[in-house]
């Protein structure tokens, strides 16, 4: 191909894109995600609730895609808790389901039990989605309390602490 045709082809292509009907813009999706300050506030509230109950935990907050935004580990929380908390938050966001619910539907012998074998999946209570305006904007995972129900309570306290800032 002759190099002098490349600019002409590029201009023609650009003009064609510029004539796409406005309806094609509906193919784009606008999303919202937590900012780091709100993620930190959520994590701090969750760790404070666990401390109040006498638990030393780690708390992870991830964005809507499951990437970590904040990780807090109380000084006596186990070495495994940061990874587990992050895994719980990622799992909740990835499957758009709280991990306690996933734990119940993926027990051995259940049709979905194979999900437990996927990489990075943590099927233990304590992972929840953070939702605003009907959309998932992030997730929280708590690890280190003596059971998934206690981890869930701390995660819920973290979400409740920022709920008034999530309405849009």
JOHU-V336541 format. One record per residue. N is the residue number from 1. PHI is phi as a letter, one per 20 degrees, with the letter a starting at -180 (none if undefined). PSI is psi in degrees with one decimal (NA if undefined). D_CENTER is the distance of its C-alpha to the mean C-alpha in whole Angstrom. Layout:
n->(N/N)
phi->(PHI/PHI)
psi->(PSI/PSI)
d_center->(D_CENTER/D_CENTER)
This chain:
n->(1/2/3/4/5/6/7/8/9/10/11/12/13/14/15/16/17/18/19/20/21/22/23/24/25/26/27/28/29/30/31/32/33/34/35/36/37/38/39/40/41/42/43/44/45/46/47/48/49/50/51/52/53/54/55/56/57/58/59/60/61/62/63/64/65/66/67/68/69/70/71/72/73/74/75/76/77/78/79/80/81/82/83/84/85/86/87/88/89/90/91/92/93/94/95/96/97/98/99/100/101/102/103/104/105/106/107/108/109/110/111/112/113/114/115/116/117/118/119/120/121/122/123/124/125/126/127/128/129/130/131/132/133/134/135/136/137/138/139/140/141/142/143/144/145/146/147/148/149/150/151/152/153/154/155/156/157/158/159/160/161/162/163/164/165/166/167/168)
phi->(none/f/f/f/e/g/f/f/f/f/f/f/f/f/f/f/f/f/e/f/g/g/f/f/f/f/f/e/d/e/c/c/b/f/e/f/f/f/f/f/f/f/f/f/f/f/f/f/f/f/f/f/e/n/d/d/c/d/c/c/d/d/f/f/e/n/f/f/d/b/c/c/c/f/f/d/f/f/f/f/f/f/f/f/f/f/f/f/f/f/f/f/f/f/e/l/b/g/f/f/f/f/g/f/e/d/f/g/n/e/g/e/f/f/g/f/e/f/f/m/f/c/e/c/g/p/d/c/e/d/d/b/l/n/d/f/d/r/b/c/c/c/b/p/f/f/q/f/f/f/f/g/f/f/f/f/f/f/f/g/f/d/g/f/e/e/f/b)
psi->(139.6/132.1/-24.1/-15.1/-19.0/-48.2/-38.3/-41.1/-42.2/-42.0/-39.2/-44.6/-44.7/-40.4/-38.1/-40.3/-38.6/-16.4/8.5/132.1/152.7/-29.6/-25.2/-22.8/-19.7/-14.0/-12.8/143.7/130.2/130.9/161.1/152.1/158.8/143.7/161.8/-33.7/-42.8/-37.0/-42.1/-41.6/-41.5/-47.0/-42.2/-41.0/-38.6/-44.9/-34.6/-40.5/-41.6/-40.4/-41.0/-33.3/-5.3/18.1/139.5/116.3/172.3/145.5/130.4/138.1/128.4/160.0/-175.8/-17.8/-4.0/2.3/135.3/137.0/-40.7/140.2/123.4/134.4/122.7/154.6/-27.2/9.1/146.1/157.8/-25.8/-15.1/-36.8/-44.8/-40.5/-43.2/-43.7/-41.3/-39.0/-45.6/-44.8/-43.2/-45.3/-44.4/-42.8/-43.5/-2.2/40.7/137.2/144.2/-28.6/-41.9/-42.0/-39.1/-41.1/-32.4/0.0/20.0/153.7/136.9/-16.4/150.9/-31.5/9.1/-26.0/-20.2/-29.7/-22.2/-4.5/149.1/140.4/-1.9/131.2/106.1/63.2/148.4/150.4/-2.2/129.9/153.0/150.5/117.9/149.6/130.4/33.0/5.1/147.0/123.8/-7.2/-170.8/158.4/141.3/136.9/135.4/136.3/-18.9/161.7/54.7/152.4/-32.5/-37.5/-40.0/-43.2/-43.8/-40.2/-40.5/-42.9/-39.1/-37.3/-44.8/-44.1/-32.0/-23.2/0.9/-41.8/-18.8/-5.0/-17.3/125.7/NA)
d_center->(48/50/48/50/48/44/44/46/43/40/42/42/39/37/40/38/35/36/37/34/35/32/31/29/27/25/24/21/18/17/13/12/9/10/13/13/15/13/11/14/15/13/13/16/17/15/17/20/20/20/23/25/25/26/23/22/18/16/12/9/7/4/5/5/6/4/7/8/9/11/13/16/18/21/24/25/22/22/22/19/17/15/14/14/11/9/10/9/5/5/8/7/4/7/10/9/10/11/12/15/16/15/17/20/20/20/23/25/28/25/25/21/22/21/18/18/20/17/16/13/13/13/15/15/15/13/9/8/6/7/10/13/16/14/11/8/7/4/3/6/9/12/15/19/20/23/21/18/19/19/16/15/17/16/12/14/16/14/12/16/17/15/16/19/17/15/17/18)
